[in-house]
Amino acid sequence: MQRSKQQAVMFLLGAVLVGGVLGFSADRVLRDPSTHWARRQAFYDDLGLSPAQRSTMDSLLDERNCQINAVMKPVKPQLDSIRQAAHQQVLQVLTPPQREKLEQRKKEMDRRESKPTNACK
C-alpha cells in the first residue's frame, strides 16, 4: 500500500514538472511579438519616456535579449531534449484525436519559432 502511494505521488510530481516545462515552453513560443511590443510601449508610456529615451531603451533591451540568447545557446540542446521527452510523455496520455490536435499546434509553434526574431550580432 505504501509503495503504491509513493508511486502515485511520484507520478503526480512528474506530471506537474512536465506541465510546468510545457507551459513555460508554450509561453515562450506562443508569445505574440506584437504583444511584446505593446507591453514595451505601455511600459514606456507609464514611465513617460521621451522618443530619445525610448530609442535608447529599445537598444539596451534588444542587446540584453541578445546576451541572454547567447548564454542560453549552449544549453538549448538540453532544453530541447527535455521538451521532447515531456512531449512524448504527454502524447502517451492523450487520445488519438487529441494527439493530432497537439501535433498541429506543435507544428505551428515550430514554424513560429523558426522565424528570425531579432538581429543579434
N, C-alpha and C positions, 0 to 999 in steps of 0.2 A: 504494500500500500504506500509506504513512504517513498519507494523508488518511483512509482508512477506519478506521485505528486511532484517530485523533483524534475521528472521528465516534462511534465506539463508546464512547470514554472520556466524551465529552460526553453521550451518551445515558445512560450509567450514572450520571454525576453528576446529570443531570436527574432520573433515576428515584429516586435517593437523596434528592434535595431534595424531590421530590413526596411520597415516602414519609414523610419527616420531617414535612412540613406536615400530611399526612393523619393521621399518628399523633398529632401534637400536638393537632390539631383533635378527633380522636375521643376523646382522653383528656379534653379539656375538656368535650365534650358528653356523653360516656357516663358520666362520673364520677357515681356514685350519691350523692345528697345524704346518705343515711343513713350511707354510708361516711365522708363528710366529717365528719359529727358524731361518728361513732365514733372517728375518728382524733383529733379535737379533744378528746374526752373522755379518750382514752388519754393524750394529751399532758398534760392537766390532772392526771390521776391520777399520771402519772410525776413531775410536779413537786410533787405533794401540795398542790394549791391548795385553799383553803377555799371554801365556797359564795360568799362575798362576792367573793373574788378571781376565781372562775370567771365570775361575772356581769360584773365589770369587764372581764375579758379578752374575753368574748363581745362586749361593746360596742366595745372597741378593735379587735378583729379584724373585726367587721362594718363599722365605719367605714372601716378600711383597705381592705376589699374594695370599698366604695362609691367611695372615692377612686380606686382602681385602675380601676374600671369607668368613672369619669368621664374619666380620662386616655385610656383605650382607645376611648372612644366616637368621637372624630374619625377614628381610623384603622380603625374597624370596616368601613366600606365597602371599603377597600383589602384588608383581610384576607379579607373575603367574596369579593372578586374573585379573589384568589389561590386560595382554596379551590375556587371554581367552576371556574377554569381547570384546576387539578390534577384535579378530579373528572372533567372532560371528557377529560383525557388518560388517566386510569385507565379510563374507560369504553371507550376505544379498544383497550385491552389485553385486556379481558375478553370471554368468550363471552356470547352472549345470556342463558343461564340465570344466569351469574354477575352480569351487569348487573342482571337482575331482582332478585336477592338483595340486591345493593348498594343498589339504589334503595329497596327495602323498608326496609333499615337506615337509609338517609338520611332517609326519611320519619319513622321513629321518632325519630331524633336531632333532626330539626327540630321534632317535636312536643314533645320534652322541653325543647329549647332555648327554645321559645316560652312555657313556663311561667314565671311570675314567681318568682324565687328569693329575693329579699330586698326590703326596703323602704328603698331609698336615697332620700334627700331630693332 
